[in-house]
Amino acid sequence: MLKRVFAVAALVLALMIVIKDGRLLRSAGLIASCTVVSTAADGTQVEECRPGMLEGAHNLSAQGCSDAGSAGRNEYWRCPAPVVQSQVGR
């Protein structure tokens, strides 16, 4: 009897870890996801955001991105070059 309790507890823990990670939910299309589609020579990036079934598409305007249009359900955002920490002077 005690083995069954531990087995169920282990399964519940594993399920909680998988859901918390989010990769399974993103790949199943349940939550929204964004991917970098292209990177320009100056470092600016275009990101494609797909809405999920449980939530809408991400709004990247808080990260300094500007709306670059949409195609179907996907939205495209033009984002500034990411800031990279320099190793100079270390």
Contacts in CASP RR format, 6 or more apart in sequence:
PFRMAT RR
TARGET T0000
AUTHOR 0000-0000-0000
METHOD contacts of the structure
MODEL  1
MLKRVFAVAALVLALMIVIKDGRLLRSAGLIASCTVVSTAADGTQVEECR
PGMLEGAHNLSAQGCSDAGSAGRNEYWRCPAPVVQSQVGR
18 24 0 8 1.000
19 25 0 8 1.000
22 31 0 8 1.000
25 31 0 8 1.000
25 54 0 8 1.000
26 32 0 8 1.000
26 33 0 8 1.000
29 50 0 8 1.000
29 52 0 8 1.000
29 53 0 8 1.000
30 52 0 8 1.000
30 53 0 8 1.000
30 54 0 8 1.000
31 52 0 8 1.000
31 54 0 8 1.000
31 55 0 8 1.000
32 49 0 8 1.000
32 50 0 8 1.000
32 51 0 8 1.000
32 52 0 8 1.000
32 55 0 8 1.000
32 56 0 8 1.000
32 57 0 8 1.000
32 58 0 8 1.000
33 49 0 8 1.000
33 50 0 8 1.000
33 52 0 8 1.000
34 47 0 8 1.000
34 48 0 8 1.000
34 49 0 8 1.000
34 50 0 8 1.000
34 58 0 8 1.000
34 60 0 8 1.000
34 77 0 8 1.000
35 47 0 8 1.000
35 48 0 8 1.000
36 45 0 8 1.000
36 46 0 8 1.000
36 47 0 8 1.000
37 45 0 8 1.000
37 46 0 8 1.000
37 47 0 8 1.000
37 48 0 8 1.000
37 76 0 8 1.000
38 45 0 8 1.000
38 46 0 8 1.000
39 45 0 8 1.000
39 46 0 8 1.000
42 81 0 8 1.000
43 81 0 8 1.000
43 82 0 8 1.000
44 78 0 8 1.000
44 79 0 8 1.000
44 80 0 8 1.000
44 81 0 8 1.000
45 78 0 8 1.000
45 79 0 8 1.000
45 81 0 8 1.000
45 82 0 8 1.000
46 68 0 8 1.000
46 76 0 8 1.000
46 77 0 8 1.000
46 78 0 8 1.000
46 79 0 8 1.000
47 60 0 8 1.000
47 65 0 8 1.000
47 76 0 8 1.000
47 77 0 8 1.000
47 79 0 8 1.000
48 74 0 8 1.000
48 75 0 8 1.000
48 76 0 8 1.000
49 57 0 8 1.000
49 58 0 8 1.000
49 60 0 8 1.000
49 74 0 8 1.000
49 75 0 8 1.000
49 76 0 8 1.000
49 77 0 8 1.000
50 57 0 8 1.000
50 73 0 8 1.000
50 74 0 8 1.000
51 57 0 8 1.000
51 73 0 8 1.000
51 75 0 8 1.000
57 73 0 8 1.000
57 74 0 8 1.000
57 75 0 8 1.000
60 77 0 8 1.000
60 79 0 8 1.000
61 67 0 8 1.000
63 79 0 8 1.000
64 79 0 8 1.000
64 80 0 8 1.000
65 77 0 8 1.000
65 78 0 8 1.000
65 79 0 8 1.000
65 80 0 8 1.000
66 77 0 8 1.000
66 78 0 8 1.000
67 75 0 8 1.000
67 76 0 8 1.000
67 77 0 8 1.000
67 78 0 8 1.000
68 76 0 8 1.000
68 77 0 8 1.000
68 78 0 8 1.000
69 75 0 8 1.000
69 76 0 8 1.000
70 76 0 8 1.000
END
